[in-house]
Amino acid sequence: MTKTSKFTHQIQILKLATLSRLLLLTLTILWRALLSPYDTSASLNPDCLADPLPSQHSRNNPVGSAIENGVVWDSVYFVRIAQCGYEYEQSFAFLPVLPICIRLLSHSVLAPLVRVIGYRAVLALSGYVVSNVAFLLAAVYFYRLSVMILKDPEAALRASMLFCFNPASIFYSSIYSESLYALFSVGGLYYLMSGANNIAVACLAVSGCARSNGVVNAGYFCFQTMHQVYDALFVKKRVYLAMQILISGALRCVCIFIPFIAFQVYGYCNLCLGLSPEELRPWCRARIPLLYNFIQSHYWGVGFLKYFQLKQLPNFLLASPILTLALCSIIYYVMAQPKLVFSLGFQTSKEGKDFAPVPFPLETVSLLNGVSASIQEKPSPKTEGSQNLRQRKQIHKENPAVLSLEYGSSVNSGYLSVYILPFILHLSFMVATAFLVMHVQVATRFLSASPSLYWFASYLMVSPGMGKRWGYLIWTYCAAYILLGSLLFSNFYPFT
């Protein structure tokens, strides 16, 4: 794929992402104009506990009032935290990246609007700007990552289009952390695949301070470290190098966890220190005082199989499309690549020698692509075979793991590529968590940032025979949830 066509596709994705945000904005305004909200408490905003001065509202300004009335569901918490800080125990369930971005934008670029529409309206407007701009950038990074993994520009383009109009779109345009999480998680994975490990660590660490499941992204570094240690220890026979790789991988994983852990320590210092034993909350006295887990369990009833109740059946039905798509993508990959999956990516050659594919970074892919290009430049069929053989031998000397990718059971491109495996493992953990532990209706937005979902759907849409029907079904699902989500969510009705 040429740089020009890649740039053209990125511009196209950026336009589609912008169009999808404008569509969501239009639908939200339309539904709020046509219907009355279920809960009319959106405009209520008590004064900050630490600030006796009244909040700056602009009730006489129709624009400011309309913006404030759009602050619903979890958006209330994010705007409140940006305005007043973490005042209540349950507010610590909402991680600080989005409130920090809102506060910074409202005190800088958008600060002049405070006198016009009021401070809280500016905070809300800042939240909308942050979320929508983050989504545009996330869409571009999603396309770049898709091209790198799939090595199929058309499939990457289709997958990115699906991401732009994904079924959880309303949350990517609202004052929610989904857009920031998608930006830093997908962006971090792109840099990880590119070999920019330090940038990847920084991005994935921030994703863990946008949404708690961001810490699970450390698993990608665990997968990378496992394969690189195997390659260094058993292929290259370099024990010292293996130790270096192991220590480096462990430190990177720790760095991804540190921001989330630091936030838990911040909560402990604010809510537990300085109190008498009688005043301490139960989680403060725990051996490992995890505030986030306590909040999820105590205030929202999150826990293993706690949501398995007959009255929650409608919520299971609401989440069934995304869960079905996720399970199908996992099952399809496992059935097509059983040895690869159950060996965690370690393949066996015909001679019985184990090779360890090293998926991250994708340096081997660039090397193989360069070989393919050089071979294609040779028009003579007589010299083509010998040239190909010499280059393969040279590659094998530099990195023996390449041959396991080229001649093993996996393929080097498409949805069945070995490079999809860590994404499948990550998605499997996320699906199990969404179905067994969380409020299941949240699965639609919880899984919406998983790249392998869109990669699988992209290939379904062009599958022989059923491609058109799958494409129609997938786009209908996305359109229905965009319409339903914008209708229900914007008017303070339960959605996901």
C-alpha positions in Angstrom: 0.0 0.0 0.0 1.5 3.4 -1.0 1.8 6.3 1.4 -0.6 8.3 -0.8 -3.4 5.7 -0.6 -2.8 5.3 3.1 -3.1 9.0 3.6 -6.2 9.1 1.5 -7.8 6.4 3.6 -7.0 8.3 6.8 -8.6 11.4 5.5 -11.6 9.4 4.5 -11.8 7.9 8.0 -11.4 11.3 9.6 -14.3 12.6 7.5 -16.5 9.7 8.4 -15.7 10.1 12.0 -16.6 13.8 11.8 -19.8 12.9 10.0 -20.8 10.3 12.6 -20.3 12.9 15.4 -22.4 15.4 13.6 -25.1 12.8 13.1 -25.1 12.0 16.8 -25.3 15.7 17.7 -28.2 16.2 15.3 -30.1 13.2 16.6 -29.5 14.2 20.2 -30.8 17.7 19.6 -33.8 16.4 17.6 -34.8 13.8 20.2 -34.5 16.3 23.1 -36.7 18.8 21.1 -39.4 16.2 20.3 -39.6 14.3 23.6 -39.6 15.2 27.3 -36.8 13.8 29.4 -37.7 11.0 31.8 -35.6 12.6 34.6 -35.7 16.4 34.8 -33.0 16.7 37.5 -30.2 17.2 35.0 -30.0 21.0 35.6 -29.7 20.6 39.4 -26.3 21.3 40.6 -25.7 21.9 44.4 -22.8 24.1 45.4 -19.5 22.5 45.9 -18.9 21.3 49.5 -15.5 23.0 49.6 -16.7 26.2 48.0 -19.4 28.2 49.7 -19.8 30.5 46.6 -22.8 29.6 44.4 -22.2 27.9 41.1 -22.3 30.1 38.0 -25.4 29.1 36.2 -26.9 30.8 33.2 -30.5 29.9 33.5 -31.6 32.9 31.5 -29.4 31.9 28.6 -31.1 29.3 26.4 -27.8 27.9 25.0 -26.3 27.5 28.5 -29.5 25.9 29.8 -29.7 23.5 26.9 -26.1 22.4 27.4 -26.6 21.9 31.2 -29.8 19.9 30.6 -27.8 17.6 28.4 -25.6 16.5 31.4 -27.2 13.2 32.2 -26.3 9.8 33.7 -22.5 9.5 34.4 -21.9 12.8 32.8 -23.2 14.4 36.0 -20.3 12.8 37.9 -17.6 13.8 35.4 -18.8 17.4 35.3 -19.2 17.6 39.1 -15.7 16.2 39.6 -14.2 18.7 37.2 -16.0 21.5 39.0 -15.6 20.5 42.7 -13.1 17.6 42.8 -13.7 14.3 44.5 -16.2 15.0 47.2 -18.1 11.8 47.8 -17.0 8.2 48.1 -19.0 7.0 45.1 -17.4 9.7 42.9 -14.1 7.8 43.1 -15.6 5.2 40.7 -15.0 7.8 37.9 -11.3 8.0 37.0 -9.6 11.4 36.7 -8.4 11.7 33.1 -11.7 13.1 31.7 -12.4 15.5 34.5 -8.8 16.8 34.3 -9.1 17.4 30.5 -12.5 19.1 31.1 -11.1 21.4 33.8 -8.0 22.3 31.7 -10.1 23.2 28.6 -12.7 25.1 30.6 -10.0 27.2 32.2 -8.1 27.9 29.0 -9.5 27.9 25.5 -13.2 28.0 26.6 -12.8 30.3 29.6 -14.1 33.4 27.9 -17.5 31.7 27.5 -18.1 31.5 31.2 -19.6 35.0 31.3 -21.9 34.1 28.4 -23.3 30.7 29.2 -22.1 30.0 32.8 -19.4 28.0 34.3 -21.2 24.6 34.5 -22.3 25.0 30.9 -18.7 25.6 29.9 -17.6 22.5 31.8 -20.2 20.5 30.0 -19.2 22.0 26.6 -15.6 21.2 27.4 -16.5 17.6 28.0 -18.3 17.3 24.7 -15.3 18.9 22.9 -12.8 16.5 24.6 -14.9 13.4 23.9 -15.6 14.2 20.2 -12.0 15.3 19.4 -10.6 12.2 21.1 -12.9 10.1 19.1 -11.7 11.6 15.8 -8.1 10.9 16.8 -9.0 7.4 18.0 -10.6 6.6 14.6 -7.4 7.5 12.8 -5.3 5.4 15.1 -7.7 2.6 14.7 -7.2 2.6 10.9 -3.4 2.7 11.3 -3.5 -0.2 13.7 -5.9 -2.1 11.4 -3.6 -1.7 8.4 -0.6 -2.8 10.4 -2.3 -5.9 11.8 -4.5 -7.0 8.9 -2.2 -5.9 6.1 -5.3 -5.5 4.0 -6.2 -1.8 3.4 -9.7 -2.5 2.3 -10.5 -4.6 5.3 -8.9 -2.0 7.5 -11.1 0.7 5.9 -14.3 -1.3 6.4 -13.4 -2.0 10.0 -12.6 1.6 10.7 -15.9 2.7 9.1 -17.7 0.3 11.5 -15.8 1.8 14.4 -16.9 5.3 13.3 -20.6 4.2 13.5 -20.3 1.6 16.3 -23.4 0.7 18.4 -22.0 2.6 21.4 -21.6 5.8 19.4 -23.7 7.9 21.7 -21.2 7.4 24.6 -18.3 8.5 22.3 -20.1 11.8 21.7 -21.2 12.4 25.3 -19.3 13.3 28.4 -18.1 9.8 29.0 -14.6 8.3 29.2 -15.1 5.9 26.2 -13.5 8.2 23.7 -10.4 9.0 25.7 -10.0 5.3 26.6 -10.3 4.3 22.9 -7.8 7.0 21.9 -5.1 5.9 24.5 -5.7 2.2 24.3 -5.8 2.0 20.5 -3.1 4.5 20.1 -1.0 2.7 22.7 -1.4 -0.6 20.8 -0.5 1.1 17.6 2.8 2.3 19.1 3.4 -1.1 20.7 3.1 -2.7 17.3 5.4 -0.1 15.8 8.1 -0.8 18.4 7.7 2.5 20.2 7.4 0.8 23.6 7.9 3.8 25.8 5.2 5.8 24.1 3.0 2.7 24.2 3.5 2.3 27.9 2.6 6.0 28.5 -0.6 5.7 26.4 -1.7 2.5 28.0 -1.0 3.8 31.5 -3.3 6.8 30.7 -6.0 4.5 29.4 -6.0 2.9 32.8 -6.8 6.3 34.3 -9.6 6.8 31.8 -11.3 3.5 32.5 -10.4 0.8 35.0 -10.2 -1.9 32.4 -7.3 0.0 30.8 -5.0 -1.9 33.3 -5.8 -5.1 31.4 -3.9 -3.7 28.5 -0.7 -4.7 30.4 -1.5 -8.2 29.1 -0.2 -7.2 25.7 3.2 -6.5 27.2 3.0 -9.8 29.1 2.4 -11.5 25.8 5.2 -9.7 24.1 7.6 -10.4 26.9 6.7 -14.1 27.0 7.5 -14.6 23.4 10.6 -12.4 23.4 12.0 -14.3 26.5 11.4 -17.6 24.8 13.1 -16.4 21.6 16.1 -15.1 23.6 16.4 -18.2 25.9 15.7 -21.1 23.6 16.3 -19.8 20.1 19.2 -17.4 20.6 20.5 -19.1 23.7 21.2 -15.8 25.5 20.2 -16.1 29.2 21.3 -12.5 30.0 19.2 -11.1 27.2 16.2 -13.1 28.4 16.6 -11.7 31.9 16.8 -8.1 30.5 13.7 -8.7 28.5 11.8 -10.1 31.5 12.8 -7.3 33.8 11.9 -4.7 31.1 8.5 -6.3 30.5 7.7 -6.4 34.2 8.6 -2.8 34.7 6.4 -1.8 31.7 3.5 -3.7 33.2 4.1 -2.0 36.5 4.1 1.4 34.8 0.7 0.7 33.3 -0.7 -0.2 36.7 0.9 2.7 38.6 -1.6 5.5 37.7 -4.6 3.4 38.7 -3.0 2.4 41.9 -1.9 5.9 42.6 -5.6 7.0 42.3 -6.6 4.3 44.8 -4.0 5.6 47.2 -5.3 9.2 46.7 -8.8 8.0 47.6 -7.5 6.2 50.7 -5.6 9.3 51.8 -8.7 11.5 51.4 -11.3 9.2 52.9 -9.5 7.1 55.5 -6.5 8.9 57.0 -7.2 11.0 60.1 -10.4 9.2 61.1 -11.0 7.2 64.3 -11.5 3.4 63.9 -15.2 3.9 64.5 -15.5 6.4 61.6 -13.6 4.2 59.1 -15.5 2.7 56.2 -15.3 -1.1 55.8 -12.9 -0.9 52.8 -10.5 1.3 54.8 -9.9 -1.6 57.2 -9.4 -4.2 54.5 -5.9 -5.8 54.1 -5.8 -4.4 50.6 -8.0 -1.3 50.7 -9.3 -1.1 47.1 -11.8 1.7 47.0 -12.9 1.1 43.4 -13.9 -2.5 44.0 -15.8 -1.5 47.1 -17.7 1.2 45.3 -18.7 -1.1 42.4 -19.9 -3.8 44.8 -21.6 -1.5 47.4 -23.2 1.1 45.3 -23.9 -0.7 42.0 -24.1 -4.4 43.1 -21.3 -5.4 40.7 -20.0 -8.9 41.4 -19.6 -12.4 40.1 -23.0 -13.7 39.0 -24.8 -11.0 41.0 -26.6 -9.9 37.9 -28.0 -13.3 37.0 -31.6 -12.5 38.0 -34.8 -13.0 36.0 -35.7 -9.3 36.2 -32.4 -8.5 34.4 -33.4 -10.5 31.3 -34.1 -7.4 29.2 -30.6 -6.1 29.9 -29.1 -9.5 28.8 -31.2 -9.1 25.6 -29.9 -5.6 25.1 -26.3 -6.8 25.4 -26.9 -10.0 23.3 -25.8 -8.6 19.9 -22.4 -7.3 21.0 -21.8 -10.5 23.1 -22.9 -12.7 20.2 -20.5 -10.9 17.8 -17.7 -11.1 20.3 -18.2 -14.8 21.0 -18.5 -15.6 17.2 -15.2 -13.8 16.6 -13.5 -15.7 19.3 -14.9 -19.1 18.4 -14.1 -18.6 14.7 -10.5 -17.8 15.4 -10.1 -20.7 17.9 -11.6 -23.2 15.5 -9.5 -21.9 12.6 -6.3 -21.8 14.6 -6.6 -24.3 17.5 -2.9 -25.1 17.8 -1.9 -21.5 17.7 -4.5 -20.5 20.4 -3.9 -23.3 22.9 -0.1 -23.0 22.5 -0.5 -19.2 23.2 1.2 -18.5 19.8 4.0 -21.0 20.1 4.1 -23.1 17.0 5.9 -26.3 16.1 7.8 -26.8 12.8 7.8 -30.0 10.7 11.1 -31.0 12.3 9.6 -30.8 15.7 11.5 -27.8 16.8 9.5 -25.1 18.6 9.6 -21.6 17.3 8.3 -18.5 19.2 6.7 -15.9 17.0 7.5 -12.5 18.3 4.4 -10.4 17.3 5.4 -7.1 18.9 6.8 -5.1 17.3 6.0 -6.1 13.7 9.6 -5.7 12.5 9.4 -9.2 10.9 6.4 -8.1 8.9 8.3 -5.2 7.4 11.2 -7.5 6.7 9.0 -10.0 4.9 7.2 -7.3 3.0 10.5 -5.9 1.9 11.5 -9.4 0.7 8.3 -9.8 -1.2 8.7 -6.4 -2.9 12.2 -7.2 -3.9 11.2 -10.5 -5.3 8.4 -9.0 -7.4 10.9 -6.6 -8.9 12.8 -9.6 -10.4 11.0 -10.5 -13.7 13.2 -13.6 -14.5 11.6 -16.8 -13.2 15.0 -18.5 -13.2 16.5 -16.2 -10.7 13.4 -15.7 -8.7 13.5 -19.0 -6.8 17.2 -18.8 -5.9 16.9 -15.1 -4.9 13.9 -16.0 -2.7 15.7 -18.8 -1.1 18.8 -16.7 -0.3 16.7 -14.0 1.3 14.7 -16.4 3.3 18.0 -17.9 4.6 19.2 -14.4 5.5 16.0 -13.6 7.3 16.2 -16.9 9.2 19.8 -16.1 10.4 18.7 -12.7 11.7 15.4 -13.9 13.3 14.6 -17.6 13.3 11.1 -16.9 14.6 10.1 -15.6 11.1 9.9 -19.0 9.6 7.3 -20.1 12.1 5.2 -17.3 10.8 5.8 -18.0 7.2 5.5 -21.8 7.2 3.6 -22.5 10.3 -0.1 -23.1 10.7 -0.9 -19.4 10.9 -1.1 -16.9 8.1 0.6 -13.5 8.0 -2.3 -11.4 7.1 -6.1 -11.1 7.6 -8.2 -12.0 10.5 -6.5 -15.4 11.1 -3.1 -13.8 11.4 -0.9 -14.8 14.4 -0.9 -11.1 15.3 -4.6 -11.2 16.1 -4.1 -13.8 18.9 -3.3 -11.3 21.8 -6.4 -9.3 20.8 -8.5 -12.5 20.9 -7.1 -13.3 24.4 -7.9 -9.8 25.6 -11.4 -9.8 24.1 -12.1 -13.2 25.7 -11.2 -11.8 29.2 -13.4 -8.8 28.5 -16.4 -10.8 27.4 -16.2 -13.1 30.4 -16.0 -10.1 32.7 -18.9 -8.3 31.0 -21.1 -11.4 31.1 -20.3 -12.8 34.5 -19.3 -9.9 36.7 -20.6 -6.5 35.4 -24.0 -5.1 34.7 -24.4 -6.9 31.4 -26.0 -4.1 29.5 -22.8 -2.1 29.8 -21.2 -4.7 27.5 -22.1 -2.7 24.4 -19.8 0.2 25.4 -17.4 -1.9 27.4 -16.5 -4.0 24.4 -16.9 -1.3 21.8 -13.2 -0.3 21.9 -12.0 -3.9 21.1 -10.4 -3.8 17.6 -10.9 -7.5 16.9 -14.7 -7.1 16.9 -14.5 -4.8 13.9 -11.9 -6.8 12.2 -14.0 -9.9 12.4 -17.1 -8.0 11.2 -15.1 -6.5 8.4 -14.3 -10.0 7.1 -17.8 -11.3 7.6 -19.1 -8.5 5.3 -17.1 -9.9 2.4 -17.4 -13.6 3.2 -18.4 -15.8 0.2 -22.1 -16.3 -0.2 -23.3 -14.7 3.0 -21.2 -11.5 2.8 -24.0 -9.1 1.7 -26.4 -10.5 4.3 -23.9 -10.2 7.1 -23.1 -6.7 6.0 -26.8 -5.7 6.0 -27.3 -7.3 9.5 -24.2 -5.6 11.0 -25.0 -2.2 9.6 -28.6 -2.5 10.7 -27.5 -3.4 14.2 -25.2 -0.3 14.3 -27.9 2.0 12.9 -30.5 0.7 15.3 -28.4 1.2 18.4 -27.3 4.6 17.2 -30.9 5.7 16.9 -32.0 3.9 20.0 -29.1 5.1 22.0 -29.4 8.8 21.0 -33.2 8.6 21.7 -33.0 7.0 25.1 -29.7 8.3 26.5 -30.3 12.0 25.6 -33.7 12.0 27.3 -32.4 10.4 30.5 -33.9 6.9 29.9 -31.8 3.8 30.7 -29.8 2.5 27.7 -26.5 0.7 28.5 
